Every structure is written in structure tokens, then in C-alpha cells.
Amino acid sequence: MIGQPDRAQRNRERVQRYRAKHRRFDYAPSPEALAAIELHRGLDPVAAGVLDQLILAGSQAITGSKPQA
């Protein structure tokens, strides 16, 4: 079909732009970390939101200050 390569190219470029701003990490939590994630799922039903909250809280606990974006 005409136009399909153009659409595929645009999709690749869109994903590349998104991934440049939204890094992706492959992560397999330890059993203890998974338990902590599940414990806090009530605060945010999306695992990524829970991970964000736990990482930020951990960083602040270690450094004593909030991370700067």
C-alpha cells in the first residue's frame, strides 16, 4: 500500500521522541521489593506510579532533599 512506509517511519520517530523524554527501565523486583510495591498499590493502582513514589521517597530519605527534575 502506498503511504505505509511513511506511516511506519512517523510511528518510529514518534516513539523515539517519546522515549527520549520518558526513559524505560527493565526491572525485575526482588521478592521484598515486590511486597513493598504491592503494599502501596492502594495509593496508586498503576505500578509505575507506585515505583515513582517509592523511588522519590527513598531518594529523599537517603539524601535529605527532594530530587530536582
Sequence and secondary structure as in RCSB ss.txt:
>XXXX:A:sequence
MIGQPDRAQRNRERVQRYRAKHRRFDYAPSPEALAAIELHRGLDPVAAGVLDQLILAGSQAITGSKPQA
>XXXX:A:secstr
 TTHHHHHHHHHHHHHHHHHHS        HHHHHHHHHTTTT SSHHHHHHHHHHHHHHHHHSS    
